[in-house]
Amino acid sequence: MANRKTHIFLAGDSTVQSYASDMYPQTGWGQVLCRYFKGYSSVRSYPSVNCPFPQATCYELENLVIDNRAMAGRSTRSFLDEGRLEDIGQAMQPGDFMLMQFGHNDAYFEKKERYVSPDEFPDFLAKYTTVCTKHQATAVLVTPIAMRNCDDNPKGDFTYSFPEYRNAMIQYHTDTKIPLLDLGKATTEYCRSLGSEGCKSIFMWIKPGEYPDGPHKEGKEDNAHLKKKGAIAFAGILAGLIKSYGDDDRLDVLKDHLTDSIEW
């Protein structure tokens, strides 16, 4: 397509997804990633073009489009089975990118439509990278973000979330040389810097009545999903990982589109 802008497609789960305004302050990092790219002051958002999935949202910048097709509750298996990967493939053009963050729901053994064992995980990732190769796009692996899991550990420390899936993704990267951004490691370190109580300000810890007009009016204690503040921070961390990526030149196009200063 003549004059078509480079697209960054996002495939993932609820921690990446774009949310309607009535779900505020819940926000996925994919919803705010555009803040770290040039032209954010004039960004346009609209439903993803020719996409049957209503939550999918495009963020169009001056020279780039971030097309967020992540959806809550999806794993590499269910995202594929529902035709969401095929949908991205139909929209993908040479020179595009696909960032994929999975693992949170793949580990959900109780839901067979989601579950993918750590041993199977690389085989499912390969289905995504194959689509990118077919369309001459660049696949980028993103390890699952940190959860506020400090309360689950005897020493109150933050540990890597879904470590078996993070390790499997890293091994797949080692075997295939597909670019990898270790967002899980970087966000875990960020959570450690905030501490147990400080992290409540970025995750969906909400007091009763704090947001009286939305679905969170009764309050919430959610250690998995992010408030807008947390999504902005995690998106900024991801932008920093893109900027510092040095394995090869495959992400140089994205680096060129990033703002000169990345802060959150």
C-alpha positions as CSV (number, residue, x, y, z in Angstrom):
1,M,0.0,0.0,0.0
2,A,1.5,3.3,-1.1
3,N,2.5,5.7,1.8
4,R,1.4,3.2,4.4
5,K,3.1,3.8,7.7
6,T,5.1,1.2,9.5
7,H,2.9,-0.7,12.0
8,I,3.8,-2.2,15.4
9,F,1.2,-4.9,16.1
10,L,0.8,-5.9,19.7
11,A,-0.3,-9.4,20.6
12,G,-0.9,-10.2,24.2
13,D,-3.2,-10.3,27.2
14,S,-5.0,-8.0,29.6
15,T,-1.8,-6.3,30.8
16,V,-1.2,-5.1,27.2
17,Q,-4.8,-4.5,26.1
18,S,-6.5,-1.1,25.4
19,Y,-9.5,-0.4,27.7
20,A,-12.6,1.7,27.3
21,S,-12.8,4.8,29.4
22,D,-15.4,3.3,31.8
23,M,-12.7,0.8,33.0
24,Y,-10.4,3.6,34.2
25,P,-7.9,3.5,35.9
26,Q,-7.2,0.0,34.5
27,T,-4.8,0.4,31.6
28,G,-2.7,-1.9,29.5
29,W,0.9,-0.8,28.6
30,G,-0.1,-1.2,24.9
31,Q,-2.6,1.6,25.4
32,V,0.0,4.1,26.4
33,L,3.1,2.9,24.5
34,C,2.5,5.7,21.9
35,R,3.6,8.3,24.5
36,Y,7.2,7.3,24.0
37,F,7.2,7.8,20.2
38,K,7.7,11.0,18.2
39,G,4.5,12.8,17.3
40,Y,2.6,11.8,20.4
41,S,1.2,15.3,20.8
42,S,-0.9,14.8,17.7
43,V,-1.7,11.0,18.0
44,R,-5.0,9.8,16.7
45,S,-6.7,6.7,18.1
46,Y,-9.4,4.7,16.3
47,P,-10.6,1.0,16.0
48,S,-8.2,-1.2,14.1
49,V,-9.0,-1.3,10.4
50,N,-11.0,-4.3,9.1
51,C,-10.6,-6.0,12.4
52,P,-13.5,-8.0,13.8
53,F,-12.4,-7.6,17.5
54,P,-13.9,-4.5,19.1
55,Q,-11.2,-3.9,21.7
56,A,-8.4,-3.6,19.0
57,T,-7.2,0.0,18.8
58,C,-4.8,1.9,16.6
59,Y,-2.6,4.8,17.7
60,E,-1.5,6.7,14.7
61,L,1.6,8.9,15.0
62,E,3.3,11.0,12.4
63,N,5.3,8.2,10.9
64,L,4.2,5.1,12.8
65,V,1.0,3.2,13.8
66,I,0.8,1.1,17.0
67,D,-2.0,-1.4,16.4
68,N,-2.9,-3.0,19.8
69,R,-4.8,-6.2,19.2
70,A,-4.1,-7.7,22.7
71,M,-7.1,-9.1,24.6
72,A,-7.7,-10.1,28.2
73,G,-7.5,-13.7,29.1
74,R,-5.7,-14.8,26.0
75,S,-2.7,-17.2,25.8
76,T,-0.7,-18.1,22.8
77,R,-3.2,-21.0,22.3
78,S,-6.5,-19.1,22.7
79,F,-5.2,-16.0,20.8
80,L,-4.4,-18.3,17.9
81,D,-7.6,-20.5,18.2
82,E,-9.8,-17.4,18.1
83,G,-8.3,-16.2,14.8
84,R,-6.5,-13.2,16.4
85,L,-3.1,-14.1,15.0
86,E,-4.6,-14.7,11.6
87,D,-6.3,-11.3,11.8
88,I,-2.9,-9.7,12.4
89,G,-1.4,-11.6,9.6
90,Q,-4.0,-10.3,7.2
91,A,-3.2,-6.7,8.1
92,M,0.6,-7.1,8.2
93,Q,2.9,-5.7,5.5
94,P,6.7,-6.0,4.9
95,G,8.6,-3.9,7.3
96,D,6.1,-4.1,10.1
97,F,6.8,-5.4,13.6
98,M,4.9,-7.6,16.0
99,L,5.6,-7.5,19.8
100,M,4.2,-10.5,21.6
101,Q,3.8,-10.8,25.3
102,F,2.3,-14.0,26.6
103,G,2.8,-16.3,29.6
104,H,0.2,-15.0,32.2
105,N,-2.7,-17.1,30.8
106,D,-0.6,-19.9,29.2
107,A,0.1,-20.9,32.8
108,Y,-3.6,-21.2,33.7
109,F,-3.9,-25.0,34.0
110,E,-7.5,-24.9,35.1
111,K,-8.6,-23.5,31.7
112,K,-7.8,-26.0,29.0
113,E,-8.6,-23.5,26.2
114,R,-5.8,-21.4,27.5
115,Y,-3.2,-23.7,29.0
116,V,0.1,-24.2,27.3
117,S,2.8,-26.1,29.2
118,P,6.3,-24.5,29.4
119,D,7.6,-27.2,27.2
120,E,5.0,-26.4,24.5
121,F,5.4,-22.7,24.8
122,P,8.2,-22.4,22.2
123,D,6.2,-24.3,19.7
124,F,3.3,-21.9,20.1
125,L,5.7,-18.9,19.9
126,A,7.0,-20.3,16.6
127,K,3.5,-20.0,15.1
128,Y,3.6,-16.3,15.7
129,T,7.1,-15.8,14.4
130,T,6.3,-17.8,11.3
131,V,3.5,-15.3,10.5
132,C,6.0,-12.5,10.7
133,T,8.5,-14.3,8.5
134,K,5.8,-15.0,5.9
135,H,4.9,-11.3,5.7
136,Q,8.5,-10.0,5.9
137,A,7.8,-8.4,9.3
138,T,10.0,-8.5,12.5
139,A,8.9,-10.6,15.4
140,V,9.8,-9.3,18.9
141,L,9.5,-11.5,22.0
142,V,8.5,-9.7,25.2
143,T,8.7,-11.6,28.5
144,P,5.6,-11.4,30.8
145,I,5.5,-8.3,33.0
146,A,6.0,-8.4,36.8
147,M,3.1,-9.0,39.1
148,R,2.9,-7.6,42.6
149,N,3.9,-11.0,44.0
150,C,5.8,-9.8,47.1
151,D,3.1,-10.9,49.5
152,D,3.4,-14.4,48.3
153,N,7.1,-14.7,49.2
154,P,8.4,-15.3,52.7
155,K,10.9,-12.5,52.5
156,G,8.5,-10.1,50.9
157,D,10.6,-9.8,47.8
158,F,9.6,-9.5,44.2
159,T,10.4,-12.5,42.0
160,Y,10.1,-13.1,38.2
161,S,6.5,-13.8,37.3
162,F,5.8,-17.0,35.4
163,P,9.5,-17.9,35.5
164,E,9.1,-21.1,33.5
165,Y,7.5,-19.2,30.6
166,R,10.1,-16.4,30.8
167,N,12.9,-19.0,30.7
168,A,11.2,-20.9,27.8
169,M,10.9,-17.6,25.9
170,I,14.6,-16.7,26.5
171,Q,15.6,-20.2,25.4
172,Y,13.6,-19.8,22.2
173,H,15.3,-16.5,21.6
174,T,18.7,-18.2,22.1
175,D,17.8,-20.9,19.7
176,T,16.3,-18.7,17.0
177,K,17.9,-15.3,17.5
178,I,14.4,-13.7,17.4
179,P,14.8,-10.3,19.2
180,L,13.8,-10.4,22.8
181,L,13.0,-7.6,25.3
182,D,13.1,-8.9,28.9
183,L,10.3,-6.8,30.2
184,G,9.7,-9.3,33.0
185,K,13.2,-8.7,34.4
186,A,13.1,-4.9,34.0
187,T,9.6,-4.5,35.6
188,T,10.5,-6.8,38.5
189,E,13.5,-4.6,39.2
190,Y,11.3,-1.5,39.0
191,C,8.8,-3.0,41.4
192,R,11.6,-3.8,43.8
193,S,12.6,-0.1,43.7
194,L,9.1,0.9,44.7
195,G,8.7,-1.6,47.4
196,S,5.6,-3.6,48.6
197,E,3.5,-0.5,49.5
198,G,4.8,1.7,46.8
199,C,3.8,-0.8,44.2
200,K,0.1,-0.5,45.2
201,S,0.2,2.9,43.4
202,I,0.8,1.2,40.0
203,F,-1.3,-1.9,40.3
204,M,-5.1,-2.0,40.7
205,W,-5.2,-1.4,44.4
206,I,-8.2,0.8,44.8
207,K,-10.0,2.0,48.0
208,P,-13.8,1.7,48.1
209,G,-15.4,4.8,46.7
210,E,-12.1,6.0,45.1
211,Y,-13.7,5.6,41.7
212,P,-17.4,5.7,42.5
213,D,-18.7,5.8,38.9
214,G,-17.1,2.8,37.4
215,P,-16.8,-1.0,37.9
216,H,-14.3,-0.5,40.7
217,K,-16.5,1.5,43.1
218,E,-16.4,-1.2,45.7
219,G,-12.6,-1.2,45.7
220,K,-10.1,-3.7,44.5
221,E,-6.9,-5.4,45.4
222,D,-5.4,-6.7,42.2
223,N,-1.8,-7.7,41.9
224,A,-1.8,-8.4,38.2
225,H,-3.4,-5.5,36.4
226,L,-2.1,-1.9,36.1
227,K,-3.5,1.5,36.8
228,K,-2.7,4.1,34.2
229,K,0.3,5.2,36.2
230,G,1.7,1.7,36.1
231,A,1.0,1.2,32.4
232,I,2.8,4.4,31.6
233,A,5.8,3.3,33.7
234,F,5.9,-0.2,32.2
235,A,5.5,1.2,28.6
236,G,8.4,3.5,29.3
237,I,10.5,0.7,30.5
238,L,9.7,-1.2,27.3
239,A,10.6,1.8,25.2
240,G,13.9,2.0,27.1
241,L,14.6,-1.7,26.3
242,I,14.0,-1.0,22.6
243,K,16.4,1.9,22.8
244,S,19.1,-0.1,24.4
245,Y,18.7,-3.2,22.3
246,G,22.1,-4.0,20.8
247,D,22.0,-7.6,19.5
248,D,21.7,-6.5,15.9
249,D,20.1,-3.7,13.8
250,R,16.6,-5.2,13.5
251,L,15.0,-2.7,16.0
252,D,16.9,0.4,14.6
253,V,13.7,1.5,12.8
254,L,11.8,1.6,16.1
255,K,14.7,3.4,17.8
256,D,14.6,6.1,15.2
257,H,10.9,6.7,16.1
258,L,11.4,6.9,19.8
259,T,11.4,10.3,21.6
260,D,14.9,11.5,22.6
261,S,14.0,11.4,26.3
262,I,12.2,8.4,27.9
263,E,10.9,9.1,31.4
264,W,7.9,7.8,33.4
